[in-house]
Amino acid sequence: MSGNPNLSASAVEASRQVRAVISRLRRRILNASEVHELTLSQATVLTRLSGMEGVSASELAAAEGMRHQSMTATVSALASLGLVERSPDPHDRRRMLITLTDEGRRRVAEGRRSRAEWLAAQFQDRCTEEERRTVLAAMAVLERLTRD
């Protein structure tokens, strides 16, 4: 870490383990949704668009931490699959706004459902009731860390 002497060894180790587990769990959850012909970045952009209707490629790129050119290529691929559409911004005709198509919305919903089902099945099949309750208690602690 930064060498902060006020951090206990247990705080440092908890931080390391939570970050490592979340990273692995995120990959497993993403792999659980059968993305079919989509790349991970395409699937991520679809999910992001579900909460940001009518945004420009620049706005999407900033939200995803991608270069504008990379986002343009990703959006073009999604458009060719019929998952997003581009239309002129009514307030600035030079800008194109990107929105999900009905098929794009269906894919996002299907992906969310399959990821949720996969994780619930893992908890059901691989954990005891007591372990699931421990996870719920730990999640309450982690949730508290996300509040300002």
N, C-alpha and C positions, 0 to 999 in steps of 0.2 A: 504494500500500500504506500502511502505517502510518508511513512515513518512517524505518524502521529503517535506520541507516547501515551495519549489518553485512551487509545483503543485497546480493549482487552483482547487477549488471544482468542477467546470464544467469539467475540464480535467479528474479528477478522476471519476466523474459520467459518462461521455461519454465513458471512457474506460470500466467501469463496464457494461453499457448497451450494447455496441457493442459486447463485449465478450459473454454476455448472449444470445443475439439475434442470433449471428452467431452460437453458439452451438446448440440452438433449431432449427434454420433453417437448419443446416447441417443434423441433425437427420431426420427432415421432408423430406428433399430432398432425403436422402438415402432410407428412407422408401417408397418414391414414385416410385422408380424403383423396379419393381417386381423381386426380386432376386430369387424367387422360393426356391429351396432347399439349397441355399448358406447362410452361416453365414455372418455376417457383416465383420469379418476379412477375410474370403475367397473372398468376393466381393472387399474389399479394395486391397488385394494382386493382384487380376486379373487386377484391374485398374492400379496399380503400374507397373505391368509387361508390360502393353501396351506401356509404355515409357522406358522400360529397357530390351530390348530383350537379352536373353542369359546371365542370372545372376545366381550366386550360391545362395543356401538357406541362407548362412551366409550374403551375401550382401543384400538380401531381408530382412532378420531379422533386420539388422542394419538400413536399410531404414525405416522400419515400427516400430522400437523400440520394437521388440519382442525378446524373447529368441530363440536361434537356434532350440531347440527341438520343441517349439511351431510352428515355421515356417515349420519345416520338416513335422509335422502332417498336417498343413494346405495345404502344397504343395501336400502331398500324397492324401488328400481328393480331391483336384482339379484334380489331375492326374486320379483318379478313375472315375471322372465324364467326363473325356476326354477333359478338358479345358486347361490343360498344359501338356507339355511333358518334360522329362528329357533326356539329352544326354551328353556323355562325353565331357569335355572341350578338344579341339584339342591341346591345349598347355600344359595341365596338366591332364592326364588321371585319376588322383585320384579325380578330381572335377567333379561334375555334373552341367550342365547348364540347367536352367529352361526357357522355352519359352512358349508363348501362342500357342495353336492349332488354326486352323481356327474357330472352334466352340467357343473357348475362346475369340478370337477377335470379333466374332459376338456378343457374350454376352456383352462384354465391350461396343461396339457401341450401342447396344440396350439399355443398362442401361443408357448411357449418353443421348441418345435421349429421353427416357422416363422421366428422371429427368429434362431435359431442358423444355420439353413440360409441365410437371406438374407445374414448377415454372412460366412459361409464362402464363399458364391458371390461376394460382392464381393471378398474376398481372392483367390480363384481367378482371377476374370476381370480384375481391375484392377491386380493387383500381380505383380511378378516373385517368383521364389523367394527371391532375395536380400532384397527388400523385406519379405517375410513373415518372414524370419529376423531382420531388423532390428526389426520389430514385436515379435517374441517376446523379443528382448533388452531392448527398451524396457519391455515389460510386467514383466519381472523387476525392473527398477529401480523402476517404479511400485508393484509389489507390496511391495517393501521399505519404501516410504514409508507403507504402511498398517499396518505392524506396530509395536506399542508397544515 
